[in-house]
Amino acid sequence: MEDRQVHMPRPKEKRAPVIKDVAALANVSVSTVSRYLNDSPRISDESRERIAHAIKLLDYHPSRVARGLVNSAMKSIVVLTSNTTLYGSAMTIQGIEDEARANNYPVSISKLADDSTDGLRASITMVTDQNPSGVIVMKYDALAAQALQLLPDTVTKVVIAGDREPDLDQVDLRENQSGREITRYLLGLGHRNVFHVTIPGGGGGYSRTAGWEAQLRAEDKPIPDMMHCSWAPSDARELGHRVAHIDGLTAVFAGNDEVAMGLIRGIEDEGRRVPEDISVIGFDDHPLACVWDPPLTTYRQDFPAAGRRAVQLLLSRLKAREEGEELPPRFVELQGALVERSSAAPPRD
């Protein structure tokens, strides 16, 4: 596996307001602010109003730290993700937990279940109230990308996947290059076109979808309309019924393995064969890919390694700060590998 680390320009750091800042702005003592946060009646109405105004101006978020339960950030890591059940998400979380446990850091998972602005803000508030050492954002879709933008600048963050975040530490799975490699492989087998089925949040310049399109352009091939699918293999099976009857279609690059498996079933429901009539390639190397019928050609990604590397980036940044050093943003690339099995073959004449 290739692990390349690129140093990015140093961003401007912004310190989070602390209880002393609130006290100074409100012209009261720290103990008075603490009593206010704990709803103590031993505060004058005038002091209460000044403290409330100071908190609003500073955008101060009281947490267990401010309430005196601890005196520094909690030694913990929060993982922000929109899905915990998909193979890639689950394996990434496993890598995060393994590396964090080895370093005596507990991990909590914050699942983004509401895609409304208010719902996302509520999720972010739950994260910041924990006052963790840092947050790892699994930016596998648009919802996680939105949540990342809502996280305060004062939160130490590491991002996994998605478009480049030049001011943050990030682990990249080289999806764009992988999408190009899959497309190049299918064209190399002799297919005159390569259709693509996207997964939710599969867009962006660094995505596998962008790689598919870029390779078709590079080889001066037609770019078919993208077909969209949910995460559900059953929906992919329904889509496969339509794919089986698209005139001239001989190869499909599916957004992930579960979608590829559903497509294969749907194509075969219609009396077409894979790969004799239509080649199908997936993405991720799901454990079922090698035992599927036919065994699925796919692109293997090392999700656990991405999780472990994200924790390493986070902890090294925290350690450097303890020693008075601010590291520049780092960008780490993890190379995957094409796994050739039986679901892709040269087209019939």
LINHUDA-V591666 format. One record per run of one state. SS is the DSSP state (hx for helix, st for strand, lp for the rest). FROM is the first residue (numbers start at 1). TO is the last residue. Records with the same first field share a line. If there is no record, write none. Layout:
# LINHUDA-V591666
SS->FROM-TO / FROM-TO
This chain:
# LINHUDA-V591666
lp->1-2 / 8-18 / 27-29 / 38-44 / 59-73 / 82-86 / 103-105 / 112-116 / 130-131 / 139-141 / 151-156 / 161-168 / 173-174 / 189-194 / 199-207 / 219-226 / 229-232 / 244-250 / 255-256 / 270-278 / 282-283 / 285-296 / 301-302 / 323-329 / 335-336 / 340-349
st->3-7 / 74-81 / 106-111 / 132-138 / 157-160 / 169-172 / 195-198 / 227-228 / 251-254 / 279-281 / 284-284 / 297-300 / 330-334 / 337-339
hx->19-26 / 30-37 / 45-58 / 87-102 / 117-129 / 142-150 / 175-188 / 208-218 / 233-243 / 257-269 / 303-322
